[in-house]
Amino acid sequence: MTAYASYVICTAPRSGSTLLCRLLAETGAAGRPASYFHEPALDAWARRLGVSTGVVAAEREMVEACIQAALVRGRSDNGVFGLRLQRPSFEFFFSRLALLYPDRVTERARFERVFGRTLFIHLSRADKVEQAVSCLKAEQTGLWHVAADGSDVERIGPPREPEYDGEGLRAWVDTMIDYDRGWNAWFAREAITPVAISYDQLSSDPQGALRRILAPLGLDPAAADRVSPSLRKMADDTNRDWAARFRAEAGLA
């Protein structure tokens, strides 16, 4: 029996969460984590999860149907459920849980009422400039993830050449700082001590980062040795040049 019924990766864009989700899923025992509740709209949840909106009238019933569909998709055969929750999705997600359990005093209590005893994982990236560069470049080029062999994994929109944008980077840096502050404030308010995983740890030692999650879940940490990263880092000379230029312009060099 596992120590937890579920886990949630609390994170923000360009923190390595897609890689971590893939590694966890590939163990075959740690759920199939994904952003099942990413968009701030119930109809978007329903489309992603294959829930028919034509047979569900009430909003509360739609939330319940989407959650049940996510549980089916996100559980491995041993019953462990995995979820990735990006910070931009936080407010809408928890407002929908409040529809189901308005009597629960805390957001953690509502979450665990739905998903059972939960391990909270905070995946963050210390270098906000590099995180901002990664986000802006992905937005501009349309390319978000690349396979280990160099082929496209996730491309949104037609390819285009990236262009340096200092104001855009500043906005992303500020946003990423706010996301981390938001998570840390929530952990403190909800009396949660998360498993802390950094982007750098995940990048340099993916199996080690994976073992740090499997062990508290009550799963065999050796499962980490049987998987390998299927994505590669996308940072290149453009990323390094943008980061250096931004730091110089912002007086951070």
C-alpha positions in Angstrom: 0.0 0.0 0.0 1.3 3.5 -0.9 1.7 6.2 1.7 -0.4 8.6 -0.3 -3.5 8.4 -2.6 -2.2 11.2 -4.7 0.4 13.9 -5.3 0.3 17.3 -6.9 3.2 19.0 -8.6 2.9 22.7 -7.7 4.8 24.7 -10.2 5.0 27.4 -12.9 5.8 27.4 -16.6 9.3 26.5 -17.7 10.3 24.8 -14.5 10.9 21.3 -15.9 7.4 20.0 -15.0 6.8 18.3 -18.3 10.0 16.3 -17.9 9.1 15.4 -14.3 5.6 14.3 -15.3 7.0 12.0 -18.0 9.5 10.5 -15.7 6.9 9.8 -13.0 4.5 8.3 -15.6 7.2 6.1 -17.0 7.8 4.3 -13.7 4.4 2.7 -14.2 3.6 3.1 -10.5 3.4 6.9 -9.9 0.3 7.9 -11.7 0.1 9.7 -15.0 0.4 13.4 -13.9 -0.7 16.1 -16.3 -2.4 19.5 -16.2 -5.9 18.1 -16.2 -7.4 21.4 -14.9 -5.2 23.9 -16.7 -7.6 26.3 -18.4 -9.8 28.6 -16.3 -13.0 27.3 -17.9 -15.1 24.2 -17.2 -15.8 23.7 -20.9 -12.1 23.5 -21.5 -11.7 20.9 -18.7 -14.5 18.9 -20.3 -13.0 19.0 -23.8 -9.6 17.9 -22.4 -11.1 15.1 -20.4 -13.7 13.9 -22.8 -16.7 14.8 -20.7 -19.9 15.5 -22.6 -21.3 18.9 -21.8 -24.6 17.9 -23.3 -25.6 15.5 -20.5 -24.5 17.6 -17.5 -26.5 20.7 -16.8 -25.4 22.0 -13.3 -21.9 23.5 -12.8 -21.4 21.4 -9.7 -22.2 18.2 -11.6 -19.8 19.3 -14.4 -17.0 19.8 -11.9 -17.6 16.3 -10.4 -17.7 14.7 -13.8 -14.4 16.3 -14.8 -12.7 15.3 -11.6 -13.8 11.7 -12.0 -12.5 11.7 -15.6 -9.2 13.1 -14.4 -8.9 10.4 -11.7 -9.4 7.7 -14.3 -6.7 9.2 -16.6 -4.3 10.2 -13.9 -4.2 7.0 -11.8 -1.7 4.1 -12.3 -2.9 0.6 -11.7 -1.9 0.8 -8.0 -4.3 3.6 -7.4 -1.8 6.5 -7.2 -3.1 9.7 -8.8 -0.8 12.4 -10.2 -1.6 16.0 -11.0 0.4 19.0 -12.2 -1.1 22.3 -11.1 0.5 25.4 -12.7 0.2 28.5 -10.6 -1.9 30.4 -13.2 -4.5 27.6 -12.8 -4.7 27.9 -9.1 -7.5 30.3 -8.4 -10.0 28.9 -10.8 -9.2 25.3 -9.8 -9.8 25.9 -6.0 -12.9 28.0 -6.6 -14.4 25.0 -8.4 -13.4 22.7 -5.5 -15.2 25.1 -3.2 -18.4 24.4 -5.1 -18.1 20.8 -4.2 -17.2 21.2 -0.5 -18.1 24.7 0.8 -18.1 23.3 4.3 -14.4 22.5 4.3 -12.4 25.2 6.1 -9.1 25.1 4.2 -8.2 24.6 0.5 -6.0 21.7 1.5 -8.9 20.0 3.2 -11.0 20.4 0.1 -8.2 19.0 -2.1 -7.7 16.0 0.1 -11.5 15.4 0.3 -11.4 14.9 -3.4 -8.1 13.3 -4.0 -7.3 11.6 -0.7 -4.1 12.0 1.3 -1.8 14.0 -0.9 1.9 14.6 -1.2 2.6 18.2 -2.2 5.6 18.8 -4.4 7.0 22.3 -5.1 9.0 22.3 -8.4 10.6 25.7 -8.9 13.3 27.4 -10.9 15.7 29.7 -8.9 17.0 31.7 -11.9 14.0 33.8 -12.9 15.8 35.5 -15.7 16.5 32.1 -17.4 13.0 31.1 -16.7 11.6 34.3 -18.3 13.9 33.9 -21.3 12.7 30.3 -21.8 9.0 31.4 -21.6 9.4 34.4 -24.0 11.4 32.4 -26.5 8.8 29.5 -26.5 6.0 32.0 -27.0 7.7 33.6 -29.9 8.9 30.5 -31.7 5.9 28.3 -30.9 8.2 25.5 -29.8 7.8 24.4 -26.1 9.3 21.0 -25.9 11.9 19.0 -27.8 12.5 15.2 -27.6 15.8 13.7 -26.7 16.5 13.0 -30.4 15.9 16.7 -31.3 12.4 16.3 -32.8 9.5 18.6 -31.9 7.3 17.3 -29.1 5.1 20.4 -28.5 4.8 23.2 -31.0 2.0 25.8 -30.7 1.7 28.0 -33.8 3.9 28.3 -36.8 7.7 28.7 -36.4 9.2 32.2 -36.3 12.5 33.6 -35.4 12.8 34.9 -31.8 13.4 38.6 -31.2 14.9 40.1 -28.0 12.3 42.0 -25.9 13.5 43.5 -22.7 10.1 44.7 -21.5 8.6 41.3 -22.2 11.4 39.7 -20.2 10.9 42.0 -17.3 7.2 41.2 -17.3 7.9 37.5 -17.2 10.6 37.8 -14.5 8.1 39.7 -12.3 5.4 37.1 -13.0 7.6 34.2 -12.1 8.6 35.8 -8.9 4.9 36.3 -8.1 4.2 32.7 -8.9 6.8 31.4 -6.4 5.6 33.9 -3.7 2.1 32.7 -4.2 2.9 29.1 -3.8 5.1 29.7 -0.7 2.4 31.8 0.9 -0.2 29.1 0.2 2.1 26.4 1.7 2.5 28.4 4.8 -1.2 29.2 5.1 -2.2 25.6 4.6 0.5 24.2 6.9 2.1 22.2 4.1 5.7 21.3 4.0 6.2 20.3 0.3 8.9 18.1 -1.2 11.1 20.8 -2.8 12.6 20.0 -6.2 14.5 22.6 -8.1 14.8 22.9 -11.9 18.6 22.6 -11.5 18.3 19.4 -9.5 15.9 17.9 -12.0 18.2 18.8 -14.9 21.4 17.6 -13.5 20.1 14.4 -11.8 16.6 13.5 -13.0 16.7 10.0 -11.4 17.8 11.5 -8.1 14.9 14.0 -8.2 12.5 11.2 -9.1 13.7 9.1 -6.1 13.0 12.1 -3.8 9.3 11.8 -4.8 9.0 8.0 -5.0 10.3 7.4 -1.5 7.8 9.5 0.4 5.0 8.2 -1.7 5.9 4.7 -0.4 7.0 3.5 -3.8 10.2 1.7 -4.7 12.9 4.4 -5.4 14.7 1.9 -7.6 12.0 2.5 -10.2 13.8 5.7 -11.0 16.7 3.7 -12.4 14.6 2.2 -15.0 13.5 5.5 -16.7 15.5 8.0 -18.7 14.7 11.6 -19.8 12.7 11.7 -23.0 13.1 15.5 -23.4 16.2 17.6 -23.8 17.0 21.1 -22.6 16.3 23.7 -25.2 18.6 26.5 -24.0 21.0 27.6 -26.6 23.2 30.6 -27.5 20.1 32.7 -28.0 18.9 32.0 -24.4 22.4 32.8 -23.0 22.7 36.0 -25.0 19.2 37.3 -24.0 19.8 36.5 -20.3 23.2 38.3 -20.4 21.8 41.3 -22.2 18.8 41.5 -19.8 21.0 41.3 -16.7 23.2 44.1 -18.1 20.3 46.3 -18.9 18.6 45.7 -15.5 21.9 46.2 -13.6 22.0 42.5 -12.5 25.2 41.6 -14.2 
